[in-house]
Amino acid sequence: MKKNGKRKGVSRRDFLKGLGGGAVTTAVISAGLLQPNRAEGASAGRLVPVRPSVSVNARQVQGLKDVLAKRLLPEIEKVAGQNEVLVTCRLNETDKEYPAPVWYGWVESKALDQRSAHQGNPPDPLIGTANVSPIYSRCLTHPQVDYVHEIDYSKPGRVGAEKTAQALRHDVDLGLNHRRFVAILANKRRVGTLTVGYTKPIADENKLRQTLINLAQKPTSPLVQYLQSNLRLGGPQI
């Protein structure tokens, strides 16, 4: 139809009205008006499941390493007031609503890396391993969501307590007498743990505790945002 010598276009609404039932869906998708499997912040089809078989070179593992190293580690070093710091991350297996940890992240500060001789890499073959962890389970099931578990190996009787032999060996080898663990919150779930280790006591433990909670649980945290945008997360619902 022409009006004033110009062709009148058909609106999107009028176009859809002229179609019936299933034809609407087909036409809308093929016309690019609707994108199926779309999730806020990322395509749901691109979210990668958390699995024990993950490789240390996997894109999601390397991406998490960058977030830990560039966004979290500097802030934790600043609050701790020391340069030998370890930041690690375990994530819960996808589709499991109970604690099922998988190692996904391990980042050492420059000073700690020079002493550990890991050359910027996690201990082999740590990434992708899944083992029962009493501390991990406690963080993911504790009545207090922002519960921070603390270990001080300098206290009598604490060496060997609460940790498996392999996990304890990493702490002892690096001289990390002080360890802190907190649950990561994302998508209304406790989806893993953020852990830090350092060699000496720090002046303001309360400030470090609040920093860890913010980094692991605030929606604006770069860690939380990365996990939600890249991984299909599991873990107990909150």
Backbone torsions as a table, in degrees:
resi	resn	phi	psi	omega
1	MET	NA	139.9	-179.0
2	LYS	-112.5	146.2	176.2
3	LYS	-140.0	120.7	-177.7
4	ASN	57.1	36.9	176.9
5	GLY	78.9	2.2	-179.9
6	LYS	-116.6	146.8	179.0
7	ARG	-78.2	128.5	177.5
8	LYS	-81.5	125.8	-179.6
9	GLY	-77.1	162.4	177.7
10	VAL	-99.0	127.7	-179.2
11	SER	-70.7	159.8	178.3
12	ARG	-60.8	-39.7	-179.0
13	ARG	-64.8	-44.4	179.6
14	ASP	-64.9	-35.5	178.9
15	PHE	-61.9	-43.8	-178.3
16	LEU	-70.8	-33.6	178.7
17	LYS	-61.8	-30.3	-177.3
18	GLY	-78.4	-4.0	179.9
19	LEU	-107.0	159.6	180.0
20	GLY	-119.1	150.6	171.0
21	GLY	36.3	-116.5	-175.0
22	GLY	-66.4	-22.0	-179.3
23	ALA	-65.2	-28.4	-179.8
24	VAL	-63.1	-48.7	-178.2
25	THR	-60.1	-46.6	-178.9
26	THR	-60.9	-45.7	-177.7
27	ALA	-66.6	-40.6	-177.5
28	VAL	-64.8	-45.0	-179.1
29	ILE	-66.7	-44.8	-178.0
30	SER	-67.3	-26.9	178.9
31	ALA	-82.9	-5.2	178.3
32	GLY	80.1	16.3	-179.4
33	LEU	-82.8	-18.0	-179.6
34	LEU	-138.1	134.8	178.4
35	GLN	-111.9	110.6	-177.7
36	PRO	-70.2	160.9	178.3
37	ASN	58.6	31.3	-179.2
38	ARG	-89.9	127.0	176.6
39	ALA	-115.8	151.8	-178.3
40	GLU	-64.3	123.2	178.3
41	GLY	89.7	-19.9	179.8
42	ALA	-167.1	155.1	174.9
43	SER	-72.2	128.9	-178.6
44	ALA	-58.5	-31.1	179.3
45	GLY	-68.1	-17.7	-178.7
46	ARG	-96.9	-6.8	178.6
47	LEU	-68.2	130.0	-174.1
48	VAL	-97.6	133.1	179.1
49	PRO	-69.7	151.9	175.4
50	VAL	-88.3	118.4	-176.1
51	ARG	-136.3	148.9	177.9
52	PRO	-63.4	-20.4	-176.5
53	SER	-81.7	3.8	-174.6
54	VAL	-62.3	143.4	179.0
55	SER	-90.5	150.9	177.6
56	VAL	-62.8	-23.2	179.9
57	ASN	-94.2	3.4	-179.6
58	ALA	-62.2	146.6	-177.6
59	ARG	-54.9	-44.0	-176.5
60	GLN	-69.7	-31.1	177.4
61	VAL	-70.5	-43.7	178.9
62	GLN	-67.2	-35.9	177.0
63	GLY	-65.3	-41.6	177.5
64	LEU	-65.0	-38.8	177.9
65	LYS	-59.3	-42.3	178.9
66	ASP	-62.4	-42.4	179.7
67	VAL	-64.0	-45.5	179.9
68	LEU	-62.8	-43.6	-174.7
69	ALA	-74.2	-40.5	-171.9
70	LYS	-95.9	-26.8	-174.2
71	ARG	-109.1	-35.3	-175.8
72	LEU	-97.4	-47.8	-175.1
73	LEU	-54.8	-48.2	-179.6
74	PRO	-58.4	-38.5	-179.3
75	GLU	-68.8	-40.4	180.0
76	ILE	-68.9	-39.9	176.5
77	GLU	-59.1	-41.8	-178.5
78	LYS	-63.9	-45.6	-178.8
79	VAL	-69.5	-39.5	-179.2
80	ALA	-71.6	-25.3	179.1
81	GLY	68.9	30.2	177.3
82	GLN	-151.0	159.5	-171.0
83	ASN	-105.2	1.4	175.0
84	GLU	-107.1	94.1	-173.2
85	VAL	-134.0	140.8	175.4
86	LEU	-116.4	134.9	174.7
87	VAL	-124.2	124.7	-179.6
88	THR	-130.6	165.2	-176.9
89	CYS	-149.1	127.5	169.1
90	ARG	-113.1	144.1	179.2
91	LEU	-120.7	153.0	180.0
92	ASN	-83.3	143.6	177.4
93	GLU	-58.7	141.9	177.9
94	THR	-60.8	142.9	175.5
95	ASP	71.0	6.9	176.4
96	LYS	-109.5	122.0	-176.3
97	GLU	-95.8	13.5	174.7
98	TYR	-123.0	162.9	-178.4
99	PRO	-60.1	118.0	178.5
100	ALA	-143.6	80.0	-169.4
101	PRO	-77.2	144.3	172.8
102	VAL	-132.5	132.0	177.9
103	TRP	-68.5	125.9	-179.4
104	TYR	-128.0	-21.5	-175.3
105	GLY	-144.7	139.2	178.6
106	TRP	-153.1	114.7	-178.5
107	VAL	-133.8	128.7	177.3
108	GLU	-108.0	145.1	173.2
109	SER	-64.7	162.7	-176.7
110	LYS	-57.7	-44.1	-179.0
111	ALA	-65.7	-40.4	179.1
112	LEU	-69.2	-39.2	179.5
113	ASP	-62.8	-38.5	178.8
114	GLN	-64.5	-34.9	179.8
115	ARG	-79.9	-33.9	-176.5
116	SER	-80.0	-20.2	-178.2
117	ALA	62.9	26.5	176.9
118	HIS	-82.3	-10.5	177.4
119	GLN	55.4	42.3	176.0
120	GLY	79.1	5.1	-178.9
121	ASN	-113.7	153.9	175.2
122	PRO	-71.1	158.0	175.7
123	PRO	-56.3	137.1	-179.0
124	ASP	-88.8	135.0	-0.2
125	PRO	-106.3	64.4	-172.6
126	LEU	-66.0	-52.4	-175.0
127	ILE	-60.9	131.7	-180.0
128	GLY	93.1	-8.6	179.2
129	THR	-81.2	148.0	-179.4
130	ALA	-127.6	119.3	178.1
131	ASN	-142.5	149.8	-179.5
132	VAL	-64.5	132.4	-179.0
133	SER	-131.5	112.8	178.3
134	PRO	-59.0	-37.5	-178.7
135	ILE	-69.4	-43.3	177.2
136	TYR	-57.9	-47.4	-179.6
137	SER	-61.9	-39.0	179.7
138	ARG	-64.0	-43.1	-179.8
139	CYS	-65.0	-35.7	-176.5
140	LEU	-84.5	-9.0	-178.1
141	THR	-125.9	-0.6	-176.8
142	HIS	-64.2	140.4	179.0
143	PRO	-58.4	-29.6	177.9
144	GLN	-92.9	110.7	-173.8
145	VAL	-60.1	-37.9	-178.0
146	ASP	-93.0	25.1	176.7
147	TYR	-60.5	132.5	176.6
148	VAL	-115.6	117.2	179.3
149	HIS	-83.8	134.8	-175.8
150	GLU	-121.6	138.3	173.0
151	ILE	-128.5	132.5	175.0
152	ASP	-127.5	100.3	-176.4
153	TYR	-71.6	-10.4	179.2
154	SER	-76.4	-13.7	178.8
155	LYS	-82.6	142.4	-179.5
156	PRO	-56.9	136.4	175.7
157	GLY	83.6	-2.7	-177.9
158	ARG	-88.6	-24.4	178.8
159	VAL	-64.8	125.2	-179.6
160	GLY	91.6	-11.6	-179.4
161	ALA	-83.6	140.6	168.7
162	GLU	75.1	-13.0	-175.3
163	LYS	-121.4	152.9	175.2
164	THR	-69.5	162.3	-177.0
165	ALA	-60.8	-40.6	-178.2
166	GLN	-67.1	-45.0	-179.8
167	ALA	-65.6	-39.0	178.6
168	LEU	-64.0	-37.4	-178.9
169	ARG	-60.0	-40.2	178.4
170	HIS	-61.7	-44.1	-179.7
171	ASP	-63.2	-46.5	-177.4
172	VAL	-66.0	-43.1	-179.7
173	ASP	-58.8	-36.2	-176.8
174	LEU	-93.7	-3.2	-179.9
175	GLY	68.0	30.4	-178.0
176	LEU	-88.2	85.9	-177.7
177	ASN	-71.4	-22.5	-174.8
178	HIS	-119.0	122.3	-178.3
179	ARG	-130.5	140.7	178.8
180	ARG	-132.2	137.3	-175.2
181	PHE	-130.7	136.3	177.7
182	VAL	-145.6	146.3	179.2
183	ALA	-70.7	143.6	173.3
184	ILE	-93.2	131.2	178.8
185	LEU	-108.5	131.2	176.1
186	ALA	-160.4	142.3	178.3
187	ASN	54.2	36.4	179.3
188	LYS	59.8	34.2	176.1
189	ARG	-136.0	157.4	165.4
190	ARG	-91.7	107.1	-165.9
191	VAL	-104.9	2.1	-179.1
192	GLY	164.7	-166.9	177.7
193	THR	-131.4	143.1	169.5
194	LEU	-105.5	130.2	-175.3
195	THR	-130.2	140.9	173.5
196	VAL	-126.3	151.7	174.9
197	GLY	-137.5	143.5	178.6
198	TYR	-149.4	162.8	-168.2
199	THR	-88.4	-32.3	-173.3
200	LYS	-122.5	156.3	175.0
201	PRO	-60.5	152.3	178.7
202	ILE	-114.0	160.1	-173.4
203	ALA	-70.9	-38.5	-173.3
204	ASP	-124.2	86.2	-179.5
205	GLU	-65.9	-35.3	-179.5
206	ASN	-63.6	-38.5	179.2
207	LYS	-67.0	-40.6	177.3
208	LEU	-64.1	-42.8	179.8
209	ARG	-58.4	-47.0	-178.8
210	GLN	-67.8	-35.3	177.0
211	THR	-62.0	-43.9	179.6
212	LEU	-63.9	-42.9	179.1
213	ILE	-61.5	-43.6	179.5
214	ASN	-63.0	-44.4	-178.3
215	LEU	-67.9	-30.6	-175.9
216	ALA	-94.5	-18.9	-168.6
217	GLN	-130.4	-17.2	179.7
218	LYS	-75.9	137.7	178.4
219	PRO	-59.0	-25.0	-179.6
220	THR	-85.4	-3.9	-179.6
221	SER	-64.7	135.7	177.4
222	PRO	-60.8	-29.7	177.6
223	LEU	-68.1	-49.7	-179.5
224	VAL	-61.5	-43.4	-179.3
225	GLN	-64.7	-39.7	179.0
226	TYR	-64.6	-45.5	-177.7
227	LEU	-62.9	-44.1	-179.0
228	GLN	-66.0	-30.4	-175.9
229	SER	-86.7	-14.5	-172.0
230	ASN	-126.6	-19.6	-173.5
231	LEU	-127.9	145.6	173.9
232	ARG	-88.4	106.8	-165.0
233	LEU	-93.8	146.7	174.4
234	GLY	-118.1	-173.1	178.8
235	GLY	121.0	166.2	-178.3
236	PRO	-62.8	137.3	177.3
237	GLN	-75.0	152.9	177.6
238	ILE	-118.0	NA	NA
